[in-house]
């Protein structure tokens, strides 16, 4: 008989790209989400919790990794015995599920429908430093109105959220752009290329000096993906990527989009057209669109969408100004693109402007913690009818990291008061004592380990970062008193105090049992 091999023990480790969240991480996130939810609620948005699993068909091909549609989700196929053999996937954001929810329940929902949602999302992408396959998002969306008031409201609400969680004015900026303006620029490039190509082919090179090879088909999506890297590579980097290409930091060569130098320069000029005020920026955009110099009907048609985008930005700016949100908080910035393919109009980002040090000790700005925009075609996938919508998504983990950088949160969480066990046969007394503390709103627990070693009980309390330990032996029980050991003060005394100071400021006090609750409250408040 063959010797049976032992089944190997599973490794106790999280899968690659995932992490565990402990105590403080969870409580700080919960508190931050509570504050954001209060803002959303104040603006009239209702909570929604949709399913974590959607059909791949419902999610659609809208992952940020546009070169691998549907490859970036965690998906599996149902067995025939379980259903229809559908492909299911964990949601990769909270917007695509909203489109399905609204299409499915639109007859029962008010229009416009204003909802907010908070929860984890999953992306099957390569993990990296600070980049996980599971992370939290916090969204708010308005579905069913084309009014720019909805877009302005989202921007104002996003500014309020930054301040309510602890990012002060001056440390953040909501930057707003419109994809229609950029689309107008790109369509203008397409027409210019096509007209020149037709003229070049017709004239056999007699009237144009531009080589035919430079008159290429303009790929709008490739341009959008390229200029979305503006913050990372700068104007010169984008110019190289739009034309012949460039080497990245590792030395690898990245192929360019293939635009001519003049066309690429026009796009970069658009990205850098932000003025000293929103009015100046809008004026710069109008000049770039050339609305005063358009001559042909074809040119007017190509630039019409861009001019519409400028009008929408102007309306958003006026609405925000009327509400008291000036350019010190919300500003029009043509360099904002947003990578997702479903945006159809205004787009915006919340950028934190304060500096941090990277791993090499270099100063850099913290960057974006939220983004969103208008997506008027997403619900139409289900209904066949265009349904206007606009929304924003806050990156919860990024925002928490920012708050830690600012010192707004962080440090050890205060643990529970620990009632020690001096006599295991008197567990009823200890449980009654801890019940009084809890009834008074004090976080407390009875030590449930082996009570044989009192030293181990105090070590446990230290490990829990407990503010105090309560001690009641047989002698204390007979006299109706308890000993309360101030563990916070005890640590300070042990670290800093001299022997004389320790004698003057004992960290342990004997009090009547009936005074336990007020004494602990005073200790927690720092009044003892």
C-alpha positions as CSV (number, residue, x, y, z in Angstrom):
1,X,0.0,0.0,0.0
2,X,1.4,3.3,-1.1
3,X,2.2,5.8,1.7
4,X,-0.2,8.6,1.7
5,X,1.3,12.1,1.5
6,X,0.2,14.7,3.9
7,X,-1.9,17.5,2.5
8,X,0.3,20.6,2.7
9,X,-0.9,23.4,4.9
10,X,-2.2,26.5,3.2
11,X,0.0,29.5,3.4
12,X,-1.3,32.2,5.7
13,X,-0.9,35.1,3.4
14,X,-3.2,37.5,1.5
15,X,-3.4,37.1,-2.3
16,X,-1.2,39.4,-4.3
17,X,-2.7,42.9,-4.6
18,X,-5.0,42.5,-1.6
19,X,-4.6,43.6,2.0
20,X,-6.1,43.2,5.5
21,X,-7.5,46.2,7.4
22,X,-7.1,46.4,11.2
23,X,-8.7,48.5,14.0
24,X,-7.6,52.1,13.3
25,X,-7.7,51.7,9.5
26,X,-11.3,50.6,9.6
27,X,-12.5,53.1,12.2
28,X,-10.8,56.0,10.5
29,X,-12.3,55.0,7.2
30,X,-15.7,54.6,8.8
31,X,-15.6,58.1,10.3
32,X,-14.5,59.7,7.1
33,X,-17.2,58.0,5.1
34,X,-19.8,59.1,7.8
35,X,-18.7,62.8,7.3
36,X,-18.9,62.5,3.5
37,X,-22.3,60.8,3.7
38,X,-23.6,63.7,5.8
39,X,-22.6,66.1,3.0
40,X,-24.2,64.0,0.4
41,X,-27.4,63.7,2.4
42,X,-27.4,67.5,3.0
43,X,-27.4,67.9,-0.8
44,X,-30.5,65.6,-1.1
45,X,-28.8,62.4,-2.3
46,X,-30.2,59.0,-1.3
47,X,-28.1,56.0,-0.3
48,X,-27.9,53.0,-2.6
49,X,-26.2,49.7,-2.0
50,X,-26.1,47.7,-5.3
51,X,-24.9,44.2,-5.8
52,X,-21.1,43.5,-5.7
53,X,-21.5,41.1,-8.6
54,X,-22.8,42.1,-12.1
55,X,-23.0,40.4,-15.4
56,X,-20.0,41.2,-17.6
57,X,-22.5,42.3,-20.2
58,X,-23.9,44.9,-17.8
59,X,-20.5,46.2,-16.7
60,X,-19.6,46.9,-20.4
61,X,-16.2,47.6,-21.8
62,X,-15.4,50.7,-19.9
63,X,-12.4,49.7,-17.8
64,X,-9.6,52.3,-17.7
65,X,-7.4,49.7,-19.4
66,X,-9.0,50.3,-22.8
67,X,-6.5,48.0,-24.5
68,X,-7.9,45.0,-22.6
69,X,-11.6,45.4,-22.4
70,X,-13.2,43.1,-19.8
71,X,-9.7,41.7,-19.1
72,X,-9.3,43.7,-15.9
73,X,-12.2,42.3,-14.0
74,X,-12.5,39.2,-11.8
75,X,-15.0,37.2,-13.8
76,X,-16.3,33.6,-13.9
77,X,-18.9,31.7,-15.9
78,X,-22.0,30.3,-14.2
79,X,-22.6,26.6,-14.8
80,X,-25.6,25.6,-16.8
81,X,-27.2,24.0,-13.7
82,X,-26.9,27.4,-11.8
83,X,-28.3,29.6,-14.5
84,X,-27.9,30.5,-18.1
85,X,-24.1,30.1,-18.3
86,X,-23.7,33.9,-17.9
87,X,-20.4,35.5,-17.3
88,X,-20.4,37.3,-13.9
89,X,-17.8,39.7,-12.5
90,X,-17.1,41.7,-9.4
91,X,-17.9,45.3,-10.0
92,X,-14.9,47.4,-11.0
93,X,-16.5,50.7,-10.0
94,X,-19.8,52.0,-8.7
95,X,-20.9,53.9,-11.8
96,X,-21.6,51.0,-14.2
97,X,-23.8,49.3,-11.7
98,X,-25.8,52.5,-11.2
99,X,-26.6,52.6,-14.9
100,X,-28.0,49.1,-14.6
101,X,-29.9,49.9,-11.5
102,X,-31.5,53.0,-13.0
103,X,-32.4,51.2,-16.2
104,X,-33.9,48.3,-14.2
105,X,-35.9,50.4,-11.7
106,X,-36.5,53.6,-13.6
107,X,-40.3,53.4,-13.4
108,X,-40.1,53.3,-9.6
109,X,-37.4,56.0,-9.2
110,X,-37.8,59.7,-9.2
111,X,-36.2,61.6,-12.1
112,X,-33.7,63.1,-11.7
113,X,-32.4,60.3,-9.4
114,X,-29.8,61.4,-6.9
115,X,-27.9,58.7,-5.2
116,X,-24.7,58.1,-3.3
117,X,-22.9,54.8,-2.8
118,X,-19.9,53.6,-0.8
119,X,-18.1,50.3,-0.9
120,X,-15.3,48.1,-2.2
121,X,-14.6,47.6,-5.9
122,X,-12.3,45.1,-7.6
123,X,-9.9,45.3,-10.5
124,X,-7.8,42.5,-11.9
125,X,-4.9,44.6,-12.7
126,X,-1.2,44.4,-11.9
127,X,-0.7,45.6,-8.3
128,X,2.1,48.0,-7.3
129,X,3.1,50.3,-4.4
130,X,-0.1,51.7,-3.1
131,X,-2.1,50.1,-5.9
132,X,-4.4,47.3,-4.8
133,X,-6.8,45.0,-6.5
134,X,-9.5,45.8,-4.0
135,X,-10.2,49.3,-2.8
136,X,-13.0,51.6,-1.6
137,X,-14.9,54.2,-3.6
138,X,-17.4,56.8,-2.5
139,X,-19.6,58.0,-5.3
140,X,-22.5,60.5,-5.8
141,X,-24.4,60.8,-9.1
142,X,-27.4,62.6,-10.6
143,X,-29.2,60.7,-13.3
144,X,-31.9,62.1,-15.6
145,X,-31.0,65.8,-16.1
146,X,-28.9,67.6,-18.7
147,X,-28.8,70.8,-16.7
148,X,-25.3,72.2,-16.0
149,X,-26.6,73.0,-12.5
150,X,-26.2,69.3,-11.7
151,X,-22.5,69.4,-12.7
152,X,-21.9,72.6,-10.7
153,X,-23.6,71.1,-7.7
154,X,-21.3,68.0,-7.9
155,X,-18.3,70.3,-7.9
156,X,-19.5,72.3,-5.0
157,X,-20.4,69.2,-3.0
158,X,-16.9,67.8,-3.7
159,X,-15.3,70.9,-2.3
160,X,-17.5,70.6,0.8
161,X,-16.4,67.0,1.2
162,X,-12.7,68.0,1.1
163,X,-13.2,70.5,3.9
164,X,-15.5,68.4,6.1
165,X,-13.0,65.5,6.3
166,X,-10.1,67.9,7.2
167,X,-8.5,69.2,4.0
168,X,-8.5,73.0,4.6
169,X,-9.2,75.6,1.9
170,X,-5.9,76.3,0.1
171,X,-4.8,72.6,0.3
172,X,-7.2,71.4,-2.4
173,X,-8.5,72.6,-5.8
174,X,-11.4,71.2,-7.8
175,X,-10.3,71.4,-11.5
176,X,-13.0,71.4,-14.2
177,X,-12.8,70.9,-17.9
178,X,-15.1,69.7,-20.7
179,X,-14.4,66.8,-23.1
180,X,-16.5,68.6,-25.7
181,X,-13.9,71.3,-26.0
182,X,-11.1,68.8,-26.5
183,X,-13.2,66.8,-28.9
184,X,-13.7,70.0,-30.9
185,X,-10.0,70.5,-31.1
186,X,-9.4,66.9,-32.2
187,X,-12.2,67.0,-34.8
188,X,-10.6,70.2,-36.1
189,X,-7.3,68.3,-36.5
190,X,-9.1,65.5,-38.3
191,X,-10.6,67.9,-40.8
192,X,-7.4,69.8,-41.3
193,X,-5.6,66.5,-42.0
194,X,-8.3,65.2,-44.4
195,X,-8.4,68.5,-46.3
196,X,-4.7,68.7,-46.6
197,X,-4.5,65.0,-47.7
198,X,-7.2,65.6,-50.4
199,X,-5.4,68.7,-51.6
200,X,-2.0,66.9,-51.6
201,X,-3.3,63.9,-53.5
202,X,-5.0,66.2,-56.0
203,X,-2.1,68.5,-56.6
204,X,0.6,65.8,-56.7
205,X,2.6,67.8,-54.2
206,X,2.7,71.0,-56.3
207,X,1.0,73.3,-53.7
208,X,1.9,71.8,-50.3
209,X,5.2,71.2,-48.6
210,X,3.7,68.8,-46.0
211,X,4.8,65.2,-46.7
212,X,1.9,63.0,-47.2
213,X,3.2,60.7,-44.5
214,X,2.5,63.4,-42.0
215,X,-1.2,63.6,-42.9
216,X,-2.3,60.7,-40.7
217,X,-5.6,59.5,-39.5
218,X,-6.2,61.1,-36.1
219,X,-7.1,58.5,-33.4
220,X,-9.1,60.5,-30.8
221,X,-8.8,57.9,-28.1
222,X,-5.1,57.7,-28.5
223,X,-4.8,61.5,-28.1
224,X,-7.0,61.4,-25.0
225,X,-4.9,58.7,-23.4
226,X,-1.8,60.6,-24.2
227,X,-2.7,64.0,-22.9
228,X,-4.1,62.3,-19.8
229,X,-0.4,61.9,-18.9
230,X,0.1,65.6,-18.8
231,X,0.6,65.8,-15.1
232,X,3.2,63.0,-15.2
233,X,5.3,63.9,-18.2
234,X,4.6,67.6,-18.7
235,X,4.1,69.6,-21.9
236,X,7.3,68.4,-23.6
237,X,6.6,64.8,-22.8
238,X,3.1,65.0,-24.2
239,X,4.4,66.7,-27.3
240,X,6.8,63.9,-27.9
241,X,4.1,61.2,-27.3
242,X,1.7,62.9,-29.7
243,X,4.4,62.9,-32.4
244,X,7.3,60.5,-32.7
245,X,7.4,59.0,-29.2
246,X,9.8,59.2,-26.2
247,X,11.8,57.2,-23.8
248,X,10.4,56.6,-20.4
249,X,12.3,56.7,-17.1
250,X,13.4,53.1,-17.6
251,X,14.8,53.8,-21.0
252,X,12.1,52.0,-22.9
253,X,10.8,53.7,-26.0
254,X,7.1,54.5,-26.2
255,X,5.7,54.9,-29.7
256,X,4.1,58.3,-30.5
257,X,0.5,58.9,-31.8
258,X,1.9,60.2,-35.1
259,X,0.6,63.8,-35.2
260,X,2.5,66.5,-37.0
261,X,4.5,68.9,-34.9
262,X,1.9,71.7,-35.6
263,X,-1.1,69.5,-34.7
264,X,0.6,68.3,-31.5
265,X,1.5,71.8,-30.6
266,X,-2.1,72.9,-31.0
267,X,-3.2,70.2,-28.5
268,X,-0.5,71.1,-26.0
269,X,-1.5,74.8,-26.3
270,X,-5.1,73.7,-25.4
271,X,-3.7,71.9,-22.3
272,X,-1.8,75.0,-21.2
273,X,-4.5,77.6,-21.9
274,X,-5.5,78.1,-18.2
275,X,-5.5,81.8,-17.4
276,X,-5.3,83.8,-14.2
277,X,-9.1,83.7,-13.9
278,X,-11.9,81.5,-15.3
279,X,-13.0,84.3,-17.6
280,X,-9.4,84.5,-19.1
281,X,-9.3,80.7,-19.5
282,X,-12.7,80.7,-21.4
283,X,-11.4,83.5,-23.6
284,X,-8.2,81.5,-24.4
285,X,-10.3,78.5,-25.3
286,X,-12.5,80.5,-27.7
287,X,-9.3,81.8,-29.4
288,X,-8.0,78.2,-29.7
289,X,-11.3,77.1,-31.2
290,X,-10.9,80.0,-33.7
291,X,-14.6,80.8,-33.6
292,X,-14.0,84.3,-35.0
293,X,-12.0,83.0,-38.0
294,X,-14.1,80.0,-39.1
295,X,-15.0,80.3,-42.8
296,X,-16.5,77.1,-44.2
297,X,-19.6,75.2,-43.1
298,X,-17.4,72.2,-42.6
299,X,-15.2,74.1,-40.2
300,X,-18.2,75.4,-38.3
301,X,-19.6,71.9,-37.9
302,X,-16.3,70.5,-36.6
303,X,-15.9,73.2,-34.0
304,X,-19.5,73.5,-32.9
305,X,-19.2,70.8,-30.3
306,X,-16.2,72.6,-28.8
307,X,-18.0,75.9,-28.6
308,X,-20.9,74.1,-26.9
309,X,-18.4,72.8,-24.4
310,X,-17.1,76.3,-23.7
311,X,-20.6,77.6,-23.1
312,X,-21.2,74.8,-20.6
313,X,-18.0,75.6,-18.7
314,X,-19.1,79.3,-18.6
315,X,-22.5,78.3,-17.2
316,X,-20.9,76.1,-14.6
317,X,-18.5,78.9,-13.6
318,X,-21.4,81.4,-13.2
319,X,-23.5,78.9,-11.1
320,X,-20.5,78.2,-8.8
321,X,-19.8,81.9,-8.4
322,X,-23.4,82.5,-7.4
323,X,-23.1,79.9,-4.7
324,X,-19.8,81.4,-3.3
325,X,-17.4,78.9,-4.8
326,X,-14.6,81.0,-6.4
327,X,-11.5,80.0,-8.3
328,X,-9.7,79.6,-5.0
329,X,-11.7,76.4,-4.6
330,X,-13.0,75.5,-8.1
331,X,-11.2,76.5,-11.3
332,X,-11.5,75.8,-15.0
333,X,-8.4,73.9,-16.1
334,X,-8.1,72.5,-19.7
335,X,-5.4,70.1,-18.7
336,X,-8.0,67.8,-17.0
337,X,-8.9,65.0,-19.3
338,X,-10.0,61.9,-17.2
339,X,-9.2,58.5,-18.7
340,X,-12.5,56.7,-18.7
341,X,-14.1,56.4,-22.1
342,X,-17.7,57.1,-21.0
343,X,-17.3,60.8,-20.2
344,X,-19.2,63.0,-22.7
345,X,-19.0,66.5,-21.3
346,X,-17.7,68.3,-18.2
347,X,-15.0,66.4,-16.3
348,X,-13.5,67.3,-12.9
349,X,-10.8,66.3,-10.4
350,X,-10.1,67.1,-6.8
351,X,-6.4,67.8,-6.5
352,X,-4.6,68.2,-3.2
353,X,-2.0,70.9,-3.7
354,X,0.2,70.5,-0.6
355,X,3.6,69.0,-0.9
356,X,4.9,65.6,0.4
357,X,8.2,63.8,0.2
358,X,8.5,60.8,-2.0
359,X,10.6,57.7,-1.2
360,X,13.7,59.5,-2.5
361,X,13.1,62.5,-0.4
362,X,12.0,64.7,-3.3
363,X,9.1,67.2,-2.9
364,X,6.0,66.6,-5.0
365,X,2.3,67.5,-4.8
366,X,0.0,64.8,-3.4
367,X,-2.2,64.8,-6.5
368,X,-5.7,63.7,-7.3
369,X,-8.0,62.1,-4.7
370,X,-11.4,62.2,-6.6
371,X,-12.7,62.6,-10.1
372,X,-15.8,62.4,-12.2
373,X,-17.8,64.0,-15.0
374,X,-20.8,63.8,-17.3
375,X,-21.7,60.5,-18.9
376,X,-24.8,60.8,-21.0
377,X,-24.6,57.6,-23.0
378,X,-24.1,54.9,-20.2
379,X,-27.7,54.2,-19.4
380,X,-28.6,54.1,-23.1
381,X,-26.8,50.8,-23.3
382,X,-29.7,49.3,-21.5
383,X,-32.7,51.5,-22.6
384,X,-31.7,52.5,-26.1
385,X,-32.6,56.1,-25.1
386,X,-30.0,58.7,-24.0
387,X,-30.3,59.4,-20.3
388,X,-28.1,62.3,-19.1
389,X,-26.0,61.7,-15.9
390,X,-23.2,63.2,-14.0
391,X,-21.3,62.0,-11.0
392,X,-18.1,61.9,-8.9
393,X,-16.0,59.2,-7.3
394,X,-13.8,59.8,-4.3
395,X,-10.8,57.5,-3.8
396,X,-11.2,56.6,-0.2
397,X,-7.7,55.1,0.4
398,X,-6.0,58.0,-1.3
399,X,-8.0,60.5,0.7
400,X,-7.2,58.7,4.0
401,X,-3.5,58.7,3.0
402,X,-3.7,62.5,2.5
403,X,-5.3,63.0,5.9
404,X,-2.5,61.0,7.5
405,X,0.1,63.2,5.7
406,X,-1.6,66.3,7.1
407,X,-1.7,64.8,10.6
408,X,-5.5,65.0,10.6
409,X,-5.7,61.3,11.5
410,X,-3.3,58.6,12.5
411,X,-1.6,57.3,15.6
412,X,-2.7,54.6,17.9
413,X,-6.4,54.2,18.6
414,X,-7.4,54.3,22.3
415,X,-8.3,50.8,23.4
416,X,-10.9,49.6,25.9
417,X,-10.7,49.8,29.7
418,X,-9.6,46.4,30.8
419,X,-11.2,44.9,34.0
420,X,-8.7,42.4,35.3
421,X,-9.5,39.0,36.8
422,X,-8.0,38.4,40.2
423,X,-10.3,35.5,41.1
424,X,-11.7,33.4,38.2
425,X,-14.6,32.2,40.5
426,X,-15.8,35.8,40.7
427,X,-16.4,36.3,36.9
428,X,-20.0,37.4,37.7
429,X,-18.7,40.4,39.7
430,X,-16.3,41.4,36.9
431,X,-19.0,41.1,34.2
432,X,-21.3,43.3,36.3
433,X,-18.6,45.9,36.7
434,X,-17.9,46.0,32.9
435,X,-21.6,46.2,32.2
436,X,-21.8,49.4,34.3
437,X,-19.0,50.9,32.3
438,X,-20.5,50.0,28.9
439,X,-23.9,51.3,30.0
440,X,-22.2,54.7,30.7
441,X,-20.9,54.7,27.1
442,X,-17.3,53.6,28.1
443,X,-15.6,51.1,25.9
444,X,-14.6,48.2,28.2
445,X,-13.9,44.5,28.4
446,X,-13.1,41.8,31.0
447,X,-9.8,40.0,30.5
448,X,-10.8,36.5,29.1
449,X,-7.4,34.9,28.9
450,X,-5.7,32.8,31.5
451,X,-5.8,35.0,34.7
452,X,-3.1,33.1,36.5
453,X,-0.4,35.7,35.7
454,X,-1.5,39.3,36.6
455,X,1.6,40.6,34.8
456,X,0.3,39.0,31.6
457,X,-3.0,40.8,32.1
458,X,-1.3,44.2,32.2
459,X,0.8,43.3,29.2
460,X,-2.4,42.5,27.4
461,X,-3.9,45.9,28.4
462,X,-0.8,47.6,27.1
463,X,-1.0,45.7,23.8
464,X,-4.6,46.8,23.5
465,X,-3.5,50.4,24.2
466,X,-5.9,50.5,27.0
467,X,-6.2,53.8,28.9
468,X,-6.8,52.1,32.3
469,X,-7.0,48.7,34.1
470,X,-9.4,48.0,36.9
471,X,-8.3,45.7,39.7
472,X,-10.5,44.2,42.4
473,X,-9.0,41.4,44.5
474,X,-10.6,39.8,47.6
475,X,-9.4,42.6,49.9
476,X,-10.8,45.4,47.6
477,X,-14.1,43.4,47.3
478,X,-14.4,43.2,51.1
479,X,-13.9,47.0,51.4
480,X,-16.1,48.0,48.5
481,X,-13.3,49.6,46.6
482,X,-11.3,49.0,43.3
483,X,-7.8,50.0,42.2
484,X,-7.7,51.9,38.9
485,X,-4.3,51.9,37.1
486,X,-3.9,54.8,34.7
487,X,-1.9,53.1,32.0
488,X,-1.4,56.3,29.9
489,X,0.0,58.2,32.8
490,X,2.0,55.1,33.8
491,X,3.7,55.1,30.4
492,X,4.6,58.8,30.7
493,X,5.9,58.3,34.2
494,X,8.0,55.3,33.2
495,X,9.5,57.3,30.3
496,X,10.1,60.7,31.7
497,X,9.5,61.1,35.5
498,X,12.0,61.1,38.3
499,X,11.5,59.0,41.4
500,X,10.2,62.1,43.3
501,X,7.8,63.0,40.5
502,X,6.5,59.4,40.4
503,X,5.8,59.6,44.1
504,X,3.9,62.8,43.7
505,X,1.9,61.6,40.7
506,X,1.0,57.9,41.4
507,X,-0.5,56.2,38.3
508,X,-2.8,54.0,40.4
509,X,-5.6,55.2,42.6
510,X,-8.0,53.4,45.0
511,X,-11.6,54.6,44.7
512,X,-15.0,53.4,46.0
513,X,-16.6,51.0,43.6
514,X,-19.6,53.3,43.3
515,X,-17.3,56.0,41.9
516,X,-15.8,53.8,39.2
517,X,-17.8,55.3,36.3
518,X,-17.2,59.0,37.1
519,X,-13.6,58.3,37.8
520,X,-13.0,56.5,34.5
521,X,-14.8,59.3,32.6
522,X,-12.6,61.9,34.3
523,X,-9.5,59.9,33.5
524,X,-10.5,59.6,29.8
525,X,-11.1,63.3,29.7
526,X,-7.7,64.0,31.3
527,X,-9.2,65.5,34.4
528,X,-7.7,63.2,37.0
